[in-house]
Amino acid sequence: MVQVAQNRVVLLLYLRYGVYDSRYPATFYRSAPAITEDRETPPLLPLRPISSCQTKDCLTIILTAEIGHGATGVVHRGTLHVESFDESVPLDAVVKLAFDSEQRDALKNEHEIYRLLRLNGVVQGIATVLGFFDDVEGGPSALVMLYAGVSLETEPEQVLSLSERCVL
């Protein structure tokens, strides 16, 4: 399902947490090729009207919680639904949304760093990146990844006792 998701060109994004309950999705187009295990990245398809897109072209993500803020925007957790062969498989996902031009540039740079790491064989400890998307109306950019667990930044620092340090 991850490979299927990496080839979708449209992202449909719903907000469903707190006061948010979007009836209609925000629509994003893929603006950078997927980061895959192959050394060659597939070319981007030319943009076409949203009305001509079909289910097989779309990723649907329902954002269920805001989990952080950073220099590159707001981080949300959600459920990714990939329609394939008449079935929908839900996957835990993280979407980083960047709203202003400085945040969008930083998020594009983050995507590029993930791509360079993958090209150089670094995969352990890195979340799977499903794509980089831009809002069709010129709004935010979105970096979509599989959820890889709690951020190290949110884990409290542990102070080990002397006996615990000796064991390590």
Residue pairs with C-beta under 8 A, 6 or more apart in sequence:
1 82
1 84
1 89
1 91
2 91
2 128
2 130
2 146
3 36
4 82
4 84
5 59
5 80
5 82
5 91
5 130
5 131
6 34
6 35
6 36
6 130
6 131
7 34
7 42
8 30
8 57
8 58
8 59
8 82
8 131
9 29
9 30
9 44
9 45
9 53
9 57
10 27
10 28
10 29
10 30
10 50
10 53
10 57
10 58
10 59
11 27
11 28
11 29
11 30
11 58
11 59
11 61
11 131
11 133
11 142
11 144
12 25
12 26
12 27
12 28
12 58
12 59
12 60
12 61
13 25
13 26
13 27
13 28
13 61
13 63
13 95
13 142
14 22
14 25
14 26
14 60
14 61
14 62
14 63
15 21
15 22
15 26
15 63
16 22
16 62
16 63
16 64
17 63
17 64
17 65
17 66
18 66
20 63
25 60
26 135
26 139
26 140
27 50
27 135
27 136
28 133
28 134
28 135
28 136
28 141
28 142
29 47
29 133
29 134
29 136
30 44
30 131
30 132
30 133
31 44
31 132
31 133
31 134
31 141
32 44
32 108
32 111
32 131
32 132
33 41
33 42
33 43
33 44
34 41
34 42
34 129
34 130
34 131
35 41
35 111
35 114
35 115
35 118
35 129
35 131
36 42
36 118
37 118
39 119
41 115
50 136
55 83
56 83
56 84
58 83
59 80
59 81
59 82
59 130
59 131
59 144
60 80
60 81
60 83
61 78
61 79
61 80
61 81
61 93
61 95
61 144
62 78
62 79
62 81
63 76
63 77
63 78
63 95
64 76
64 77
64 78
64 79
65 76
65 77
65 78
66 74
66 75
66 76
67 75
67 76
67 77
67 94
67 151
68 74
68 75
68 151
68 153
68 154
69 75
70 96
71 103
71 106
72 96
72 98
72 103
72 106
72 107
72 110
72 143
73 96
73 97
73 98
73 99
73 103
73 106
73 107
73 140
73 141
74 96
74 97
74 99
75 94
75 95
75 96
75 97
76 94
76 95
76 96
76 97
77 92
77 93
77 94
77 147
78 92
78 93
78 94
78 95
79 90
79 91
79 92
79 93
80 90
80 91
80 92
80 93
80 130
80 144
80 146
81 88
81 89
81 90
82 88
82 89
82 91
91 146
91 147
92 146
92 147
93 130
93 144
93 145
93 146
93 147
94 127
94 144
94 145
94 146
94 147
94 148
95 142
95 143
95 144
95 145
96 107
96 110
96 142
96 143
96 145
97 140
97 141
97 142
98 104
98 106
98 107
98 140
98 141
98 142
98 143
99 139
99 140
103 141
104 134
104 140
104 141
107 132
107 141
107 143
108 132
108 141
110 143
111 129
111 132
111 143
114 126
114 129
115 129
117 123
117 126
118 126
118 129
127 145
127 146
127 147
127 148
128 145
128 146
128 148
129 143
129 144
129 145
130 144
130 145
130 146
131 143
131 144
132 141
132 142
132 143
132 144
133 141
133 142
133 144
134 141
134 142
135 141
135 142
160 168
